[in-house]
């Protein structure tokens, strides 16, 4: 997915958290989502490196 989709998703969650009063939950979910995105991108880099190595 593109980064703009994540921005829209974050804005919607922020609006919902302000309405419901769950600001701390929004912040914690943000940290979790950022961590999962970093893990995903790292695993993709490892996969690409390994696939290039085996093709050689």
C-alpha positions in Angstrom: 0.0 0.0 0.0 1.0 3.6 -0.5 2.0 6.0 2.3 -1.1 8.2 1.6 -3.3 5.3 2.6 -1.6 5.1 6.0 -2.0 8.9 6.5 -5.7 8.7 5.8 -6.1 5.8 8.1 -4.2 7.6 10.9 -6.3 10.7 10.5 -9.5 8.7 10.7 -8.2 6.8 13.8 -7.2 10.2 15.4 -10.6 11.7 14.8 -12.3 8.6 16.3 -9.9 8.6 19.3 -10.6 12.3 20.0 -14.4 11.7 19.9 -14.2 8.7 22.2 -11.5 10.1 24.5 -9.0 7.3 23.8 -5.9 9.4 23.0 -3.5 7.0 24.8 -4.9 4.1 22.9 -4.4 5.9 19.6 -0.8 6.7 20.5 0.0 3.1 21.4 -1.7 1.8 18.3 0.4 4.2 16.3 3.6 2.8 17.8 2.5 -0.7 17.1 1.7 0.1 13.5 5.0 1.8 13.0 6.8 -1.1 14.4 5.0 -3.6 12.3 5.6 -1.5 9.2 9.4 -1.5 9.9 9.4 -5.2 10.5 7.6 -5.8 7.2 9.9 -3.6 5.2 13.0 -5.3 6.8 11.6 -8.8 5.9 11.0 -7.7 2.4 14.6 -6.5 2.0 15.9 -9.8 3.4 13.7 -11.7 1.0 14.9 -9.7 -2.0 18.5 -10.1 -1.0 18.1 -13.9 -0.6 16.2 -14.3 -3.8 18.9 -12.5 -5.7 21.6 -14.6 -4.0 19.9 -17.9 -5.0 19.4 -16.8 -8.6 23.1 -16.3 -9.1 
